[in-house]
Amino acid sequence: METITLHRIGILRTPFTRINDMPIQPGGASGVRGTLVLDPAYITGLQDLDGFSHIILIYLFHLAGQPELMVVPFLDQHPHGVFATRAPKRPNPIGLSIVRLISITENILTLENIDMLDGSPVLDIKPYVPDFDQPDDVRTGWLSERSPGVATMRSDDRFTGE
């Protein structure tokens, strides 16, 4: 496999210091605030971002365990291929969350609906644009049979490195 080198652009500061009992998606973290401390070298890249209400954060699941191709996700009791889930034990442990952008002060972004672990390295920031990011005709595979439990579901230790 070819090696690709990525560099973190910042680090997340959140109230979640343990993987157990975290929200599993931003929908389960309504109102939870945190910050993204951006490396000062990237401040210029924040110009005009404050006009967006939401941003997409691409980050690393830095404490996820070894990759697994079959996983039992939080919202089910049956195994699924990792690429049909949002599970963190991935060949490339990359996470994606859409969060509310509250404010930007120099290199500090205050965010809401944060569902990430404290210390998560951020790889990129993109503005959320409904015309680009919200398709009309959506199917949700095996999740269509599950109740909308994301708001109350919390993580456990199934995807830790332990």
Buried (B, 14 or more C-beta within 10 A) or exposed (E): EEEEEEEBBBBBBBEBEEBEEBBBBBBBBEEBBBBBEBEEEEEEEBEEBEEBEBBBBBBBBBBBBEBBEEBBBBBBEEEBEBEEBBBBBBEEBBBEBBBBBBEBEEBBBBBBBBBBBBBBBBBBBBBBEEEEEEEEEEEEEEBEEEEEEBEEBEBEEBBBEE
